[in-house]
């Protein structure tokens, strides 16, 4: 096996890789919560939420602001798995008929806008 000694190009390559990795870590830290439900589309989730969830949640709050359920004062969900389970529970309770993709959209919307779980 013929191996070439490490030269200047490999050091430049290593430095470039380190910069890319560092940039990925910085950028990734800002959007890590989006990766939990990467297949979900938050815009579609917002529309599904408005159509199916909002009226029920609004009726649960004295001031009619159902989104308060997602605040730290009221939330019962403590992690990403619990969020997905709660979305499934609510979808079943409302007979939404959502497919897995739609559940993922709503979970993505809720996580991106309220919960911000990272793992």
N, C-alpha and C positions, 0 to 999 in steps of 0.2 A: 504494500500500500504506500503510495507516494503522498507524503504530506508536505505542504508548503509551510514555511515558518510564518509566524504572525508578523505582519508588517504594518505599515502606516495605515493602509486601507482598513484593516480589521479594527484598529483602534478608533478610526473615524466612525466605522460601522457600529462599534460598541457605544461610542458617545451618542450617536444619533438614536440608537435604540433606547438609551437611558433617557434622552430628552422626550422621545415619543411616549415612553412608559410614564414618565413624570407628568406629562401633559394629560395623558389618559387618566391618571389618578386624580388630578386636579379637576378636570372636567367631569369625570365620573362621580366625584363626591357631590357635585351639585345636582346630578340627575339620577342618583342611585335609586331613589324611590320609584322612578319610572321603570326601572328594569325588573321590578317584582312582577309586574303585569305587562311585560313587554309586548305581548300579542294584543293587548287591549288598546283601544282608541278612546282617549279621554273625551273627545268631542262627541263621538257616538254615545259614550257612556252618559254624558251630560243630558243628551236628548232622551235617552231611555229613562234616566233618573227623573227628569221633569215629567215625563208622560206617566210613569208607573209608580214612582216612590213618593214624590213630593207631596201629593195630597194627603196620603196617609200620615207621613211624618209631620206635616203642618197641623193636622188634627190632634196630634199627640202633645203639642206644645201650647200653653195658654196664650201666648202672643202670636201663634200661628206661624212661627219661624222654625220650620222643621229642621233646617240645617244646624240649629243649635244642638241637635242630638249628636252631632259629630264633634262638638267641642270637648275639651278635656274634662269639663265639669259633668257632662252627661254620658260620654261614650262608655260603652261596655266592651268594645273591641280593643284588644291590647297588642295585637300583632297581625302580620299579613295573613296568616292562616285563618285567624279569627275573622278578619275582614271578608275573606272569600266565603267562609261559612255563613256569615251574617247576610251577605248578598244573596246567597243561595236560599237561605231561610226566608228572606223577604220575598224573593221571586216566587217561591213555592206558595207562600201565604197569599200573595196577590194573584195567583194563577196566571202569571205573566207569560208562561210558555217559552221563556228565554232558552236559547241554546247556550252551550258552554262559551261560545265567542261573545255573546251578549253579556253574560255574567262577568267575563274578563273585561269588557269595555266599562261596565259600571264600577267594578273594583278599581280599575285604573283611574277613572274619574275621581272616585272618592279618595283614593290614596294620593293622587297628585294634588288635589285641592284641599284636603282636610287632614288626613292621617299622617302622610309623609313617612311611612315605614320604609326603612332602608334594607331590611332583610327579613 
